[in-house]
Amino acid sequence: MKKPRVNVSGFNVQNAVAREKRFLLLQGPHGPFYRHLARILCETGAKVWRVGFNFGDQAFWRRPNYIAFTESADKWPAACAEIFDSKGITDLVIYGDSRPIHADAIRLARARGVTIHVFEEGYLRPYWVTYERDGSNGNSRLMQISLSEMRAALARPGAEQPPAPARWGDMREHMFYGALYHFCVLALNQRYRLFRPHRGIGVAQEFHLYLRRLLLWPWHRLERRLTVWHLKRSGFPYHLVLLQLEHDASFRTYSDFASMADFVDLCLAQFAAGAAKHHHLAFKAHPLEDERVPLPRLIREGARRYGLSGRVHFVRGGRLASLLNDARTAVTVNSTAAQQVLWRGQPLKALGLAVYGKPEFVSPQPLADFFKSPISPDSNAYHDYRQFLLETSQIPGGFYSARGRRKALRSVVDKMLSQRDPYEVLLAEREAMRQHIQTVA
């Protein structure tokens, strides 16, 4: 009996493309995500190299084609250029685009026509990770795509939103890999003695802060629960301020604030000027906040300075949902947590560049006026924006848990092998469909 012919031309084309790919991975999320990504990329026929800048990078790799960069930072641009040219690199893979070593590599990659793949924490976290081309956050292509273009690209604007995936990891795994990474850099970094972290403190201090957070986690959890219980049971209206990590690239690069203290002070001053006297203000810390900036003290002192004692609260990390459900408004610089605010249809004020900073759903009001009489977002517009993200750059899964990694890797490698970025794929598909319909008509 003659076997039926199977059309595998599409697979052959993709395999041929993969065999021409030569990926260079720089610094990635703490943990083994890059190692598993490299394994799958190699299975497609691509070649993969990884540059490590400290023993934390090296410890999580455990694969061939490892390049140890052991020189001082000023030697990196020349070394990076030599790697691009000698290895014939076609694709650069980075986690975030703002740290200096990545910014140098991006500049060199663009000069050579190298495709730039950027991973980030999910814009719709915690159940997704972000995959884009060329840049993320303030450098994301989302900053140039209007809501009308997004809606035109969707097959069904206004479609019912898919539910969040089942939970596959939690913050503790992120904290664990962060502590392990910094221990490796602190205790085993003799080969990389010239390494300097891109953040403003030393490795020993950062490891100490990670360890302190792990040890104090039970006490902080109890304190957080008591504060949230008080906010929810007291009956007063409250506004929520979503704090970020001061050393986070999106805060430092895509806002005009020199420090988190400046942002806190502005929020307190404008709340005192605009909010009703019976309203309260709650500052919600980032889940990974390690208090290298003394936020509780800054907030207490600021509350006294503006006559707000008793009306201002500090919540340590934890989940956002229970606090948001009863909040009147939310204020942030450009935290991705603001997407949860918009998902609930609550008024939002963003004070920095953000991928969700569309005029249809982020308030344009001065901050004092926002606290006094906030403008609500266009929820239908936000739902279409969210749908566009889910169909393009948001990958279900995570970097830190085994289950989350498996989920993310099932779809992201095909996106990396595509000739177009995720946004261009969807925009081009819809345009081709419209042209086909016009031709047939």
N, C-alpha and C positions, 0 to 999 in steps of 0.2 A: 504494500500500500504506500502510495506516495505521500510523504510528509508535507503538510501545508507550509508555505513559505512565510517567514516572519520578517516584517519590515524592521530592520535594525539600523537604518541609515542615520536616524537621529542620534542613536547611541554612538555610532561610529564617529559622527562629526564631533560630538562632545568629547569622546575619548581622544580624538586627534587634537582637539584644542587643549585638553588637559596635559597631554604629553609635551606640548610646547611651553607649558607654564613652569616658571622657576620662581618660587615664593621665598621671600625673606621676611622672617618674623622678628620683630623687636620685642619690647616689653609688653607683657600681657596681664590678664587678671591673675591675682594670686591663686596658686593651685595648678592642677594638671590640665586645664582646658586646652592650652596651646599644644601640649603633647598629643592629646587625642585628636585635635584638629589636624595636626601634621600627619598622623597615621593615616587618616582618611584621604587627605590630599595626595599622599604618596601612593595610596591604592588606586587613585585615578590615573596614575602615570606621571604626575607632576613631580618635580624635585623641590625639596624644602630645606632651607637653612634657618638656623636660629642664632641671633646674636644675644649673648648674655653679658650683662654689665655688672653682675655681682653673683655671689653664690646662691642667693635666693632664686635667681633666674635659672641657674645651672641645676639646682637640686630638683626642680620640677620638670626638667626636660628629659633626661635619660634616653636620648635618641642620638643617632649619628648626625653628622653635619652641624655640629655645634661650633660656633665661633666665639671665643672669649675675648671681649674687649677689655683690656687691663690698663689702658693708658689714661691720661687725664682728659677731661671733657673737651679741652681745646683741640685735641687730636682727632676727635670723633668725625667731624665733617670729611676730612681727608680719608680716614679709614672707611667710612660709609661709601664714599665715592668709589674707592678701590674695590669694595665688595660688589657693588652694583655692576661695575665694569668687568671684573674678572669672572664673576659667576654668571654673567648675562641675565641678571635679575629682570623679570617681567612684571612682578607683582610684589608690593610692599604691604605687610599686615601689621597694624598697630592697634593698641588699646588706648583711645583718646588721642587727640591731635595737638595738644598744647604743651606737653612737657618738652623741654629744650631738645633732647635727643631725637624726638619724633618730629619736631618742627624742622630741624636740620635735614632729616631724612626725607620729609615731604618735599622740601625745596629741591633737593637733588633728584628725587623721583620725577617730579614734574618736568624738570629740565631734560630728562631722558625718556619721557613718554611712558613711564612705569605706572601701572594701575595701582591705586591706593585704596586699600580696604581698611575701614575703620570700625572697630568694635567699641561699644560703650554700654554702660548699664542701660536698661530699657527706658525709653521715654515713657512707656506705659508700665513701668515696674510695679509689682515685683514678679510678674509672671512672664515677662518677656525680656530679651536682650535686644540691643540695637545693632544693626549692621547697615553701614552706608559706604559710599565711595567719596573720596577726596576730602571729607571733613565732617565733623559732628558738632552738635550744639550750635554756637553762633556761626560756625562755618558750614553748617549743614545746608544741603540744597533746599530743605524745607523752608528756609528763610526767604527764598526767591519764588516759591510756588504759591500762588494765591489760592484762596478758598474756592473761587469759581473754577479754577483749573482743576483742583482736586475733585470737585463735584462732577465736572464734566468727564473725568477719567473713571469714575465709579460706575459699575454696571447698574447698580440700584441704589442711588442716593437715598438716605433715610431708612435703609434696611435695618432690621433689628440687630442689635449688637450681640456678638457671640459671648457666651459666659466666659469668665476667667477660667483658665485650666486648673486642674487639681493641684494642690500645693505639693511642691517637690523639693523643698529645701527651706532653710530659714537663715536668719542673720548669724546664728552661732557658727555655721560652717564658714561663712565669710570671715568672721572674727578669728576662727581657728587658723585658717590658711594665712590670714594677715599676720597673726602672731608667729606662726612657724616661719614664714618668709623673713620677717625681721629678725628672728633668732638666727637664721642662717647667715644673714648679712652681718649681724653683730658678732657672732662667735666663730664663723668659719670663712671669713672673707679675706684671708691672707693673700690669696691670688689676685684680688681686686682691691688692693690697699689704696689705690687712687680714686676709687669710686666715691662720689658725693651724691646724696639723694636730691631729687628735684624739689623736694619740699623744704621748708625753712628751718627744720630742726634736724639734729643728728640722729643716726640710726639707733644708738643706745637709748636716747630719750623716747624715740618713737616706739621701740620695743617695750620700754617701761610703761608707756601709756596703754599699749595693747594689753599687756599683762594686767595692769591695774583695772582696766575695764572688765576683763574676764573674771577677776577675783571679786570685784564689787558688783557684778551683775545681779546676784540675788537681792542685795540691798537696794540697788537702783530700781529693780523690777517692783519691789514692794512700794518704794517711794512713789514711783510713777503711777501705780494703781490707786494709791490713796489720793494723789493729786487729781487724777481723772475722775475718780468717784466724787470728790468735792466739787469739781466743775460741773458735773452732770446733775448732781443732787441739789445744788444751791439755788437754782432757779433764776439766776441773773443771766441776761444776754451776754455772750462773749464773742470776741473776734479772735482769730487764730493767726499767728505769725509763724510761717514755716522757715525755720532756720536751716542753714547749710553749713558745710564744713568750710572754714575760712581758707584752708589750703586747697580746696577743690578748684579745678581748672575753670569750670563754668562760672564760678563766683568771681574769681580773680581776673579772668580774661574777658568776660562778657558782661561786666557791670562797671559802674563808675565808683563803687565803694572801695576804699583803701583797706578796710577791715570790717569784720563782723560787728565790732563795737560801734562803728559809724552807722551801720544799718539798724542796730538795736536802738541807738539814740534817736534816729529819725522816726522810727515807728512810735516810740514813747512820746516824743514831742508832738507829732501829728495826731496821735490818739488823744492826748490831753487837749489839743486845740479843737478837735472835731467831734469826738464821740460823746454821746449822752452820758450824764454823770452816773447813771446806774449800770452802765456797760462795763465789762471787764475785758482784759487783754491777756491771752495765753500764748506764750512762746513755746513752740514745740521743737525740741532739739532733733537734729539728724540722728538716725539710729546708730551711726558709727561715730558720733561725737565723743572725743576723748578728753575734752576740756583742757586742751593746750591753751585755749582761750577761756578765761574764767567767766563763762556765761552767767551762772547763777549770781555771782557778785555784781557783774555789770548791770544785770537786769534789776536787782534790788536797789543798787545805788541810783540808777536812772529813774526808777519809780519814785523814790524819795525826792529826787531833784525836781520832778515835774508834778509833785503832789498827787501821785497815783498809788501810794502805799495802800495795800489791801485790795487793790483792783487789778494787780498784775501777777501772773502765775508762770512758773517754769515747769515744763513737762519733759522729763528725760526720755528721749528716744521712744521706742515702742511703736505699736501700730497706730496708724492715723485714723482709721475708719470710725472708731467709736467717738473720737473727738470731733470729727468733721460733721457727723450726723446732726449735732445740735448747734454748730457754729453759725453765726450770722454771715461772716465773711472770712476770707483768707488773704493774707499778704505774703509775698515772697520776693526774692530777687529774681531767680530763674529756676527754682527747684522743679524737678520732674514730678514731685509729689503734688504739684498744683494740678496735674491732670486729674487727680482724684476729686479735686474741688469742682472742676468743670464737669466731670462726669455726673456729679450730683446736682448740677445746675445752680451752684452757689456763686455769689459775686467774688471775683478774683482781681487783685491788683498785683501786677508784676513790675518790678523796678529795674530789671536788667533785660538784656537780649535773651529771648527764649524761643525755642522752636514752636511753641504753642502761642506765641505773642501775636495773634491775629486780632484785628480790631472788632471782629464780629463777636468775640467772647471774652476779651480781656478789657477791663475798665480803663478808659482814658482819663479818669478824674484825678485831680490832685489828691494826695493821700488823706488830708484832713477831711475833704468833702466825701471821699470814699467811706471813711469811718462814720460820717454823719448820715449820709443817704446814698448807699451804694447802688450802682446800676447792675442789674442781673445780666448774665450772659445769654446769648442766643443758643439755647440748648440744641436745637436742630442743627445749627451750623457746627457746633462742636462735635456732635455725633458723626457727622459726615467727615470731619477732619480725623476723628479717631478711626473711622472705618478705613480711610485712606492709609493711615499708618499701619493698621493691621494687615492690609493687603500688600504692603511694600517693605518697610524697613524693620518692623517689629517681629522678632523671631521667638516663637514660644519656647521656653526653656530657661536655663540659667547657667552661670559660669561655675558655681561652687559645689552643688550637690551632684552626685553621680547620676541621679535620675534627670535632673535639669540639663546636665551636659549632654546626655544621650538625646534628649528631646531637641535641643538646639542644633546639634550636629546633624540630625537627620535632614534638615532643610537648608542649613546655611552654606554647605559646600556647593550645592547646585547654584546658589545665588553667586558665590564667588567665581564660579566657572563661566557665568553668563558674560556676554560681551557688553551688556548694559547694566547700569545700576538699577536698584529695585524701583526707584521712582520712574526712571525713563522707560522701563519695561511696561509698567501699567499705563503711563501716558501714551506711549507709542501704540500699544494694543488697542486702546479705545479710539485713537485717531485713525488707525487702519480700519477698524470696524465701521466707523462713520463714513470713511471714503468708499468702502465696499457697498454700504447701503445706498449711498448717493449714486454710485455707478449702476447698481442694479435697478434703482428707481428710474 
